[in-house]
Amino acid sequence: MLSRRSGKGFILLALMSGLVFLAAACGGSGGDEPACTDGESCGPFDGMEIVLDLGDSNLTVDLAEMDSTSFEGMDAIRLTRILEQAALDLPWDNQYNFIASDGFDVMINKYEGAAGPLPYYGELDYGYLAMSAEDGLKIFWADEANMPGALSVKEMDGGTIQIVPFGATELLVAAGEIRVRVDLSLLSTEEVVDYKYPEDGAKPMVPMVDVFAAAGVTDAADYAYKIYGNDGFSNNESNLMPYVNTTHAWINPADRRVIAAEEWDTEECCWRVRNTVLLLGQ
């Protein structure tokens, strides 16, 4: 008898303790914390969603289910973590636009439909969705990204991240203040034989210097270049392509592959990037 009563008392005490804990987690009627129902917890992103516009489909992401971090003292979620929910095969093959819940569209309203100024995939790891006291859910950027204020978009609760794919012959040229998409199919070509594959014969290729000119890069000689393919593959930081080498290099519009004349090529890995989507001056 004594053991039964002790058992019931223990169970009752445990239940009461659990209720006290739940009340503390959810906030009481007189507390500052938001109230929530039994079995729920209150987090900074509860009830918030964002849409991924994938072109042929949309995916709604529940932000309350995302791992969060901190950015400048605010609760935050990295933009790359959100994009990972779409499981894109080639995330580097796009740039990314932001549309607020009130319909403000960065690419349309700020850049008159031009995709060039938008961030590419490698920059999204410096971007955050964060809860700000003034603007609610807003996109913030770490200083390393050096993003313009137009890309710090507020009212993103219910907003959209839109992928803007590169066309089959498009690439982004980014050097200094210039960020422009260049369509290789619009540029003049030369018949060039790749010395590594002479059996393929001459192919129509665009001189790299003409790509810089099409992008409006007047100080191209001031940079060395990192070349990214649509799978994220690139030459490493110790083997950037000097400008002088680009004056002896071409890009094939058919596969966006960069080649260089034999005496201006390198055995180190690797300037010969296929499906080039980003030519980055550093």
C-alpha positions as CSV (number, residue, x, y, z in Angstrom):
1,M,0.0,0.0,0.0
2,L,2.7,2.4,1.0
3,S,4.7,1.7,-2.2
4,R,1.5,2.3,-4.4
5,R,0.8,5.7,-2.7
6,S,4.4,6.7,-3.1
7,G,4.3,5.8,-6.8
8,K,1.2,7.8,-7.4
9,G,2.6,10.8,-5.5
10,F,5.8,10.6,-7.7
11,I,3.7,10.5,-10.9
12,L,1.6,13.5,-9.7
13,L,4.7,15.5,-8.8
14,A,6.2,14.7,-12.2
15,L,3.1,15.8,-14.0
16,M,2.9,19.0,-12.0
17,S,6.6,19.7,-12.7
18,G,6.0,19.2,-16.4
19,L,3.1,21.6,-16.5
20,V,5.2,24.2,-14.7
21,F,8.0,23.7,-17.2
22,L,5.6,24.1,-20.2
23,A,4.1,27.2,-18.7
24,A,7.6,28.7,-18.3
25,A,8.6,27.8,-21.9
26,C,5.4,29.2,-23.4
27,G,4.9,32.2,-21.1
28,G,2.0,32.9,-18.8
29,S,-0.8,35.4,-19.1
30,G,1.3,38.0,-17.1
31,G,4.7,37.2,-18.7
32,D,6.6,38.9,-21.6
33,E,7.0,35.7,-23.6
34,P,4.4,34.8,-26.3
35,A,1.8,32.3,-25.4
36,C,1.7,28.9,-27.1
37,T,-0.4,25.8,-27.0
38,D,0.3,22.5,-25.2
39,G,3.1,20.6,-26.9
40,E,4.5,23.6,-28.8
41,S,7.5,25.8,-28.2
42,C,8.0,29.4,-29.2
43,G,11.0,30.2,-31.4
44,P,12.1,33.3,-33.3
45,F,10.9,32.0,-36.6
46,D,7.7,30.2,-35.6
47,G,5.0,30.8,-38.2
48,M,7.4,32.3,-40.8
49,E,7.9,30.9,-44.3
50,I,9.8,31.8,-47.4
51,V,9.2,30.5,-50.9
52,L,11.9,29.2,-53.2
53,D,10.9,30.0,-56.8
54,L,12.7,27.3,-58.8
55,G,11.3,28.4,-62.2
56,D,9.2,25.3,-63.0
57,S,8.1,24.8,-59.4
58,N,7.9,26.5,-56.0
59,L,9.0,25.2,-52.6
60,T,7.7,26.7,-49.4
61,V,10.3,26.5,-46.5
62,D,9.1,26.6,-42.9
63,L,11.8,28.7,-41.2
64,A,10.9,27.3,-37.8
65,E,12.3,24.0,-38.9
66,M,15.7,25.5,-40.0
67,D,18.8,25.5,-38.0
68,S,19.5,29.0,-36.8
69,T,22.6,31.0,-35.9
70,S,23.4,34.5,-34.8
71,F,24.3,37.5,-36.9
72,E,25.3,40.7,-35.1
73,G,23.3,39.7,-32.1
74,M,20.1,38.7,-34.0
75,D,18.6,35.3,-34.6
76,A,19.5,34.4,-38.1
77,I,19.4,31.7,-40.8
78,R,22.1,31.5,-43.5
79,L,20.8,31.9,-47.1
80,T,22.7,28.9,-48.2
81,R,20.9,26.7,-45.6
82,I,17.6,27.8,-47.1
83,L,18.7,27.1,-50.7
84,E,19.9,23.6,-49.7
85,Q,16.2,22.7,-49.1
86,A,15.8,22.9,-52.9
87,A,18.5,20.3,-53.5
88,L,19.7,22.0,-56.7
89,D,22.0,19.9,-58.8
90,L,24.0,22.9,-59.9
91,P,23.4,25.8,-57.5
92,W,26.3,27.7,-59.2
93,D,24.4,27.8,-62.4
94,N,22.2,30.6,-61.2
95,Q,22.1,34.0,-59.6
96,Y,19.5,34.8,-56.9
97,N,16.8,37.4,-56.7
98,F,14.8,38.5,-53.7
99,I,11.1,39.5,-53.7
100,A,9.6,40.9,-50.5
101,S,6.1,39.9,-49.2
102,D,4.8,43.4,-50.3
103,G,5.9,42.6,-53.9
104,F,9.2,44.6,-54.0
105,D,11.4,42.8,-56.5
106,V,15.1,43.6,-56.4
107,M,15.9,42.6,-60.0
108,I,12.9,44.5,-61.4
109,N,12.5,47.5,-59.1
110,K,16.2,48.2,-58.5
111,Y,18.1,46.8,-61.5
112,E,15.5,47.2,-64.3
113,G,15.4,43.5,-65.0
114,A,19.2,43.0,-65.1
115,A,20.4,39.9,-63.3
116,G,24.1,40.8,-63.3
117,P,24.1,42.7,-59.9
118,L,22.4,39.8,-58.1
119,P,24.5,37.6,-55.8
120,Y,25.9,34.3,-57.2
121,Y,25.9,31.1,-55.1
122,G,29.3,31.6,-53.5
123,E,28.1,34.8,-52.0
124,L,25.0,33.4,-50.3
125,D,27.0,32.0,-47.4
126,Y,27.6,35.6,-46.3
127,G,23.9,36.4,-46.4
128,Y,21.4,35.9,-43.6
129,L,17.7,36.1,-42.9
130,A,17.6,37.7,-39.5
131,M,15.0,39.1,-37.2
132,S,15.5,42.9,-36.8
133,A,13.6,45.0,-34.3
134,E,12.9,47.7,-37.0
135,D,12.2,45.7,-40.2
136,G,11.1,42.2,-39.0
137,L,12.5,39.4,-41.1
138,K,15.2,41.0,-43.3
139,I,18.2,40.0,-45.5
140,F,21.5,41.1,-44.1
141,W,25.0,40.6,-45.5
142,A,28.4,40.2,-43.8
143,D,31.0,42.8,-44.6
144,E,33.0,40.3,-46.6
145,A,30.3,40.1,-49.3
146,N,30.5,43.9,-49.9
147,M,26.8,43.9,-51.1
148,P,25.0,47.1,-52.0
149,G,22.1,48.3,-49.8
150,A,19.6,47.3,-52.5
151,L,20.2,43.6,-51.5
152,S,19.3,44.2,-47.8
153,V,15.7,43.4,-48.4
154,K,13.1,43.7,-45.6
155,E,9.6,42.2,-45.2
156,M,10.9,38.7,-46.2
157,D,8.4,36.8,-44.0
158,G,6.3,35.3,-46.8
159,G,8.8,36.6,-49.4
160,T,10.5,34.7,-52.2
161,I,14.1,33.7,-53.2
162,Q,14.0,33.4,-56.9
163,I,16.7,31.5,-58.9
164,V,17.7,33.3,-62.1
165,P,19.5,30.6,-64.3
166,F,22.4,31.4,-66.6
167,G,21.5,30.9,-70.2
168,A,23.5,28.2,-72.1
169,T,25.9,30.8,-73.5
170,E,25.9,33.3,-70.6
171,L,28.4,34.0,-67.9
172,L,28.9,36.6,-65.2
173,V,31.9,39.0,-65.4
174,A,32.6,40.5,-62.0
175,A,35.6,42.9,-61.6
176,G,35.7,46.0,-59.4
177,E,32.4,47.9,-59.7
178,I,31.4,45.8,-62.8
179,R,29.0,42.9,-62.5
180,V,27.5,42.1,-65.9
181,R,26.1,39.0,-67.6
182,V,27.7,38.5,-71.0
183,D,26.0,36.4,-73.8
184,L,28.8,34.8,-75.7
185,S,26.5,34.0,-78.6
186,L,26.4,37.8,-79.4
187,L,30.2,38.2,-79.7
188,S,32.4,37.6,-82.7
189,T,34.5,34.4,-82.8
190,E,37.8,33.3,-84.2
191,E,38.7,29.8,-85.5
192,V,41.0,28.4,-82.9
193,V,42.6,24.9,-82.5
194,D,43.0,23.7,-79.0
195,Y,46.6,22.5,-78.8
196,K,45.6,19.8,-76.3
197,Y,42.9,18.4,-78.7
198,P,44.3,19.1,-82.2
199,E,42.2,16.2,-83.6
200,D,39.1,18.3,-83.0
201,G,40.2,20.9,-85.5
202,A,39.4,24.6,-85.4
203,K,36.4,25.7,-83.4
204,P,34.7,29.1,-83.3
205,M,35.8,30.8,-80.0
206,V,35.5,34.2,-78.4
207,P,38.7,36.0,-77.4
208,M,38.7,36.5,-73.6
209,V,39.6,40.2,-74.1
210,D,36.3,40.6,-76.0
211,V,34.4,39.2,-73.1
212,F,35.9,42.0,-70.8
213,A,35.1,44.6,-73.5
214,A,31.5,43.3,-73.7
215,A,31.1,43.6,-69.9
216,G,32.5,47.2,-70.0
217,V,35.6,46.3,-67.9
218,T,38.0,49.1,-68.8
219,D,40.6,48.2,-66.2
220,A,40.7,44.4,-66.9
221,A,44.5,44.5,-66.8
222,D,44.4,45.4,-63.1
223,Y,43.1,41.9,-62.1
224,A,43.9,38.3,-62.1
225,Y,41.0,35.9,-62.7
226,K,39.3,33.1,-61.0
227,I,37.1,31.0,-63.3
228,Y,34.1,29.1,-61.9
229,G,32.2,26.3,-63.7
230,N,28.5,25.6,-63.2
231,D,29.4,22.8,-60.7
232,G,31.5,25.2,-58.6
233,F,34.8,23.9,-59.9
234,S,37.4,26.6,-60.2
235,N,41.1,27.3,-60.4
236,N,42.6,27.7,-57.0
237,E,43.7,30.9,-55.3
238,S,47.4,30.2,-55.9
239,N,46.8,29.8,-59.6
240,L,44.7,32.8,-60.7
241,M,44.9,33.6,-64.4
242,P,46.9,36.8,-64.9
243,Y,45.4,39.3,-67.3
244,V,48.3,38.9,-69.8
245,N,47.4,35.2,-70.1
246,T,43.8,36.1,-70.9
247,T,45.1,38.0,-74.0
248,H,46.1,34.6,-75.3
249,A,43.0,32.7,-74.3
250,W,39.5,32.0,-75.7
251,I,36.2,30.7,-74.5
252,N,34.1,28.3,-76.6
253,P,30.4,29.3,-76.7
254,A,29.4,25.7,-77.4
255,D,30.5,24.5,-73.9
256,R,31.8,27.7,-72.3
257,R,35.2,26.1,-71.9
258,V,38.3,28.3,-71.5
259,I,41.4,27.4,-73.3
260,A,44.8,29.2,-73.7
261,A,47.6,29.1,-76.2
262,E,50.2,26.5,-75.3
263,E,52.9,28.9,-74.3
264,W,50.4,30.8,-72.1
265,D,48.7,27.8,-70.5
266,T,49.6,26.2,-67.2
267,E,50.1,22.6,-66.0
268,E,48.7,23.5,-62.6
269,C,45.0,22.9,-62.0
270,C,43.3,24.6,-63.6
271,W,42.2,27.3,-66.1
272,R,40.5,24.9,-68.4
273,V,37.0,25.2,-66.9
274,R,34.0,23.9,-68.7
275,N,30.6,25.5,-68.5
276,T,32.0,28.7,-67.2
277,V,29.5,30.8,-65.3
278,L,31.6,33.3,-63.5
279,L,34.8,35.2,-64.4
280,L,35.9,36.9,-61.2
281,G,38.6,39.5,-61.2
282,Q,40.5,39.6,-58.0
